[in-house]
Amino acid sequence: MSKSAGRAGTVRVFIADGSRMSCQLIAAALRRGRYRTKVVGYATEAAGIREGLDKSEADVAVIGARLEEEALAGFDVTREISASHSKPNVVIILDSSKPTMVVEAFRAGASGVFSRDQSSELLCKCIHAVHQGQVWASSKELHFVLDALGPALPAKAICPRGSGLLTKREEGVVQLVAEGLTNRDISQQLNLSVHTVRNYLFRIFNKVGTSSRLELALYAIDRRDGDLQQNSLAAMDEPPISASRPMSSARA
């Protein structure tokens, strides 16, 4: 059954949350709703989500920001899903509608955000709206996103050169982010926990004045291009090396 066919009928939903019981409760609430939905699978951690989405052909994935692995792991999974254009639209369930959480959810690639204190019937409506290509958020949440898109404060201006600001480890994390690696990929490559990688990113954001992975990647690219330009100019300023050497006079 194609997605286009599913738009007029039942929406296939994959559920991911912090516990098996939570997933089952969400599934039961969706079945009771008046909107036509079919739960095609659920998982509590990233590996299970990837496997489940590959098999289920879900139309919409409802993912909790807090998964079994740790808090905010749902954002990393959403980024992976967003990077694969054939994957389903994502609704992220937030524990609270704090501005930073709402903005980060949309930056991760979510099509909608939903708070746990809202009704299950409203969640069904949210799922169908997102499946039809709409963005789901309250007026208050949309204002958070609009504020984040506004002009940056002078204090948050991105530092053009990070030399001396970042530690060697932080420099390594920045380069891996610029290469497009997720927090989990970085943790595996550097032999760190995902939580430690996230702490590194928060410190890096504060040091260089960025607020997202995209801004950090652009910062790294800008810095790299600037270094290349400086090296090129320095090479042009060097005096030319003479091809001939003065010959010493030989005495007869």
Residue, then its C-alpha position, 0 to 999 in steps of 0.5 A: m500500500s503506497k503512502s499516497a493511498g494511505r492518505a485517504g485511509t488508515v495512517r500507519v504509525f510506528i511508536a518509539d518511547g522510553s519504555r515498552m509500557s509507554c509505547q503500549l499505552i500510546a498504541a491503545a490510545l490511538r486505537r480508541g481514537r476516532y481517526r483511522t490509525k494502525v500501529v505497525g510497530y514500536a521500539t524503545e531504543a535507536a537500533g529497534i527504531r531503525e529496524g522497525l522502520d525498515k520493515s514496517e513502511a510506516d507513514v508517521a513515526v511518533i518518537g519520544a524525546r526521551l528513549e530507553e537509552e537516555a534523555l533526548a536520544g529521540f532527537d538523534v534518531t529523528r535526525e537520522i530519519s530526516a536524512s533519509h528522504s524516503k522515511p516517514n514524517v516524525v512527531i516528537i513527543l516532549d515532556s515539556s514545551k520549553p522553547t529550547m526543546v521545541v526549537e531543537a525538535f524542529r531542527a532535528g527534522a520533526s514535522g510536529v511536536f506534541s506535549r505529553d500533557q495533551s489528549s490522546e485524541l489530539l495526538c490522533k489529529c496531529i498524526h493525520a495532519v502531519h501525514q497530510g504534509q502539515v506542520w503541527a505545533s501550538s501557536k505558542e510553540l510556533h512563536f518559539v521557532l519564529d523567535a529562534l529564526g530572528p536576528a542573533l544577539p550580539a553576544k551570540a555572534i559566532c566567533p570567526r576563529g576558534s583557535g585557542l577557544l577549543t580543546k583538542r578533543e572539542e576540535g575533533v568533535v567539531q570536525l566530526v559534526a561537520e562531516g555529518l556524523t550523529n552523536r552516536d557515530i561520534s561516540q563510537q568513533l571517539n570511544l565516548s558515551v553519547h551523553t559525554v558527546r552531548n556535553y561536549l557539544f553544549r560546551i562548544f556551542n557556548k564557546v563559539g556562539t552557535s546554537s545548533r549542529l548546522e551552525l556548528a558545521l557551517y562554522a567549521i567550514d568557514r574556519r577551514d576556508g579561512d585557514l586555507q586562504q590565510n595559508s595561500l596569502a602567506a605563501m604569496d608573501e614569501p620572497p621568491i627563491s632564486a634558482s641560481r646560487p652565487m659561485s665562489s671564486a676559485r683561486a688558481 
